[in-house]
Amino acid sequence: VWAIGTGKVATPEIAQNVHEKIRSILAEMYGQDVADETRILYGGSVSPESVDGLLAKPDIDGALVGGASLNGEGFGRIINFQPVEKLQTA
């Protein structure tokens, strides 16, 4: 979900609001279980700098990574994202 390829990143709050709305529409159409089990990805210029804020949101289940995947170190940072709660218990 989002404007892939623009180089612009939504704020985590805006992206969360959109993902939450999508999940609520899925719940209305197919039921809450289906909505909860559906993975909704953010796809708007994810970067090593933006991944933490975006993936910390409850309705953003993953990221579609474009240009940032061309830099090995940066892409490694994105794919090895760890939620804050998980890092605190490690």
Backbone as JSON, one array per atom type, in Angstrom:
{
  "sequence": "VWAIGTGKVATPEIAQNVHEKIRSILAEMYGQDVADETRILYGGSVSPESVDGLLAKPDIDGALVGGASLNGEGFGRIINFQPVEKLQTA",
  "N": [[0.86, -1.17, 0.0], [0.7, 2.1, -0.9], [2.54, 4.84, -2.43], [4.51, 3.59, -4.48], [7.83, 3.92, -5.56], [8.08, 6.68, -5.59], [9.86, 7.88, -3.91], [9.06, 9.13, -1.67], [8.14, 8.93, 1.7], [5.51, 7.91, 3.73], [4.38, 9.23, 6.87], [4.77, 7.22, 9.82], [2.36, 7.27, 11.26], [0.38, 8.13, 9.44], [0.54, 6.08, 7.54], [-0.19, 3.91, 9.18], [-2.87, 4.62, 9.76], [-4.07, 4.3, 7.22], [-3.59, 1.57, 6.72], [-4.98, 0.47, 8.87], [-7.59, 1.17, 8.16], [-7.9, -0.31, 5.8], [-7.76, -2.88, 6.9], [-10.08, -2.83, 8.46], [-12.04, -2.67, 6.5], [-11.65, -5.16, 5.26], [-12.45, -6.76, 7.4], [-15.18, -6.11, 7.57], [-16.04, -7.11, 5.12], [-15.2, -9.83, 5.03], [-15.0, -10.86, 7.57], [-13.66, -10.78, 10.93], [-11.64, -12.64, 11.6], [-10.42, -13.29, 9.13], [-9.52, -10.75, 8.39], [-7.67, -10.27, 10.44], [-5.79, -12.24, 9.91], [-4.77, -11.55, 7.47], [-1.98, -10.35, 5.76], [-0.83, -7.15, 5.51], [1.01, -5.08, 3.54], [3.35, -2.38, 3.58], [4.37, -0.23, 1.03], [5.98, 2.07, 0.25], [8.64, 3.51, -0.53], [10.42, 2.39, 1.46], [13.05, 2.51, 3.78], [16.3, 2.04, 5.39], [16.23, 3.95, 7.35], [13.53, 4.49, 7.79], [12.22, 2.14, 8.39], [11.92, 1.17, 11.07], [10.01, 2.87, 12.41], [7.77, 2.5, 10.75], [7.25, -0.34, 10.72], [6.74, -0.76, 13.35], [4.14, -0.2, 13.79], [0.85, -1.44, 14.48], [-0.84, -2.42, 12.39], [0.7, -2.62, 10.14], [2.17, -5.01, 8.44], [4.43, -5.75, 7.1], [6.91, -4.99, 4.55], [7.19, -3.83, 1.23], [9.96, -3.68, -0.54], [11.77, -1.54, -2.57], [13.95, 0.29, -4.32], [15.74, 0.51, -2.17], [16.65, -2.01, -1.81], [18.82, -2.33, -3.38], [21.12, -1.64, -2.15], [23.24, -3.44, -0.32], [23.99, -3.39, 2.47], [22.14, -1.57, 3.6], [19.73, -2.83, 2.85], [20.02, -5.19, 4.26], [19.69, -4.21, 6.84], [16.98, -3.55, 6.74], [15.68, -6.04, 6.22], [16.38, -7.45, 8.45], [14.95, -6.35, 10.48], [13.85, -5.87, 13.78], [11.24, -5.99, 16.07], [10.78, -3.55, 18.67], [9.94, -4.58, 21.17], [10.84, -7.21, 21.03], [13.59, -6.85, 20.88], [14.09, -5.8, 23.4], [13.69, -7.95, 25.06], [15.65, -9.68, 24.41]],
  "CA": [[0.0, 0.0, 0.0], [1.3, 3.43, -0.95], [3.04, 5.32, -3.72], [5.79, 2.93, -4.73], [8.69, 4.54, -6.56], [8.09, 8.15, -5.55], [10.92, 8.37, -3.03], [8.44, 9.79, -0.52], [7.7, 7.99, 2.72], [4.44, 8.41, 4.61], [4.72, 9.12, 8.29], [4.22, 5.98, 10.36], [0.99, 7.47, 11.7], [-0.49, 8.15, 8.26], [0.53, 4.72, 7.0], [-1.0, 3.1, 10.1], [-4.29, 4.95, 9.56], [-4.51, 3.69, 5.97], [-3.59, 0.12, 6.92], [-6.09, 0.17, 9.78], [-8.82, 1.28, 7.38], [-7.95, -1.48, 4.93], [-8.09, -4.04, 7.73], [-11.48, -2.74, 8.88], [-12.84, -3.03, 5.32], [-11.56, -6.61, 5.15], [-13.28, -7.34, 8.46], [-16.58, -5.94, 7.17], [-16.34, -7.94, 3.96], [-14.87, -11.24, 5.17], [-14.96, -11.25, 8.97], [-12.48, -10.34, 11.68], [-10.56, -13.62, 11.52], [-9.72, -13.1, 7.85], [-8.83, -9.46, 8.47], [-6.52, -10.41, 11.34], [-4.81, -13.14, 9.32], [-4.27, -10.99, 6.22], [-0.78, -9.53, 5.88], [-0.92, -5.92, 4.72], [2.37, -4.56, 3.41], [3.59, -0.98, 3.21], [5.27, -0.21, -0.11], [6.25, 3.44, -0.18], [10.01, 3.97, -0.3], [10.96, 1.93, 2.74], [14.51, 2.67, 3.86], [16.81, 1.68, 6.72], [15.86, 5.01, 8.3], [12.09, 4.55, 8.04], [11.65, 0.82, 8.67], [11.55, 0.99, 12.49], [8.76, 3.56, 12.71], [6.68, 1.9, 9.99], [6.92, -1.71, 11.12], [6.31, -0.76, 14.75], [2.69, 0.02, 13.82], [0.17, -2.74, 14.59], [-1.49, -2.91, 11.18], [1.68, -2.73, 9.06], [2.69, -6.36, 8.66], [5.66, -5.97, 6.35], [7.25, -3.93, 3.62], [7.61, -4.12, -0.13], [11.15, -2.85, -0.65], [12.2, -1.33, -3.96], [15.31, 0.76, -4.54], [16.59, 0.29, -1.0], [17.2, -3.37, -1.88], [20.02, -2.3, -4.21], [22.26, -1.43, -1.25], [23.27, -4.63, 0.53], [24.02, -3.07, 3.9], [20.85, -0.97, 3.95], [18.71, -3.85, 2.71], [20.2, -6.08, 5.41], [19.07, -3.54, 8.0], [15.53, -3.64, 6.59], [15.18, -7.42, 6.34], [16.67, -7.93, 9.8], [14.18, -5.54, 11.42], [13.38, -6.53, 14.99], [10.37, -5.11, 16.87], [11.38, -3.05, 19.9], [9.64, -5.49, 22.27], [11.69, -8.38, 20.87], [14.95, -6.44, 21.22], [14.19, -5.57, 24.84], [13.68, -9.22, 25.78], [16.81, -10.47, 23.97]],
  "C": [[0.9, 1.23, 0.0], [1.86, 3.73, -2.32], [4.44, 4.78, -3.98], [6.54, 3.69, -5.81], [8.75, 6.06, -6.53], [9.27, 8.7, -4.77], [10.38, 9.06, -1.8], [7.9, 8.73, 0.43], [6.58, 8.65, 3.52], [4.95, 8.39, 6.04], [4.17, 7.79, 8.79], [2.76, 6.11, 10.76], [0.01, 7.46, 10.52], [-0.58, 6.75, 7.67], [-0.31, 3.79, 7.87], [-2.48, 3.35, 9.89], [-4.84, 4.28, 8.3], [-4.59, 2.17, 6.12], [-4.74, -0.32, 7.84], [-7.43, 0.21, 9.05], [-8.97, 0.09, 6.45], [-8.35, -2.72, 5.72], [-9.55, -4.0, 8.16], [-12.42, -3.07, 7.71], [-12.81, -4.54, 5.12], [-12.44, -7.3, 6.19], [-14.77, -7.24, 8.11], [-16.96, -6.92, 6.06], [-16.21, -9.45, 4.23], [-14.82, -11.75, 6.61], [-13.63, -10.9, 9.62], [-11.33, -11.34, 11.6], [-9.74, -13.46, 10.24], [-8.93, -11.8, 7.88], [-7.57, -9.57, 9.32], [-5.42, -11.27, 10.73], [-4.2, -12.61, 8.02], [-3.06, -10.1, 6.48], [-0.91, -8.34, 4.94], [0.46, -5.27, 4.74], [2.37, -3.08, 3.06], [4.6, -1.0, 2.06], [5.58, 1.17, -0.6], [7.63, 3.9, 0.22], [10.51, 3.65, 1.11], [12.48, 2.04, 2.69], [14.98, 2.19, 5.23], [16.41, 2.7, 7.78], [14.38, 5.0, 8.66], [11.49, 3.24, 8.52], [11.18, 0.67, 10.12], [10.2, 1.61, 12.81], [7.57, 2.92, 12.0], [6.28, 0.53, 10.54], [6.59, -1.84, 12.6], [4.79, -0.62, 14.87], [1.95, -1.31, 13.73], [-0.46, -3.28, 13.31], [-0.57, -2.97, 9.97], [2.45, -4.02, 9.29], [4.0, -6.64, 7.94], [5.87, -4.85, 5.37], [7.61, -4.51, 2.26], [8.76, -3.15, -0.4], [11.57, -2.75, -2.11], [13.67, -0.97, -4.03], [16.25, 0.52, -3.37], [17.21, -1.1, -1.02], [18.49, -3.42, -2.7], [21.29, -2.05, -3.39], [22.26, -2.56, -0.23], [23.21, -4.34, 2.02], [22.68, -2.51, 4.36], [19.72, -1.98, 3.88], [18.8, -4.85, 3.86], [19.57, -5.51, 6.66], [17.55, -3.68, 7.95], [15.05, -5.07, 6.84], [15.46, -8.03, 7.7], [15.98, -7.1, 10.87], [13.71, -6.4, 12.59], [12.46, -5.56, 15.74], [11.05, -4.73, 18.18], [11.15, -4.03, 21.06], [10.57, -6.71, 22.23], [13.12, -8.04, 21.25], [15.12, -6.28, 22.72], [14.24, -6.87, 25.62], [14.89, -10.08, 25.43], [17.98, -10.3, 24.91]]
}
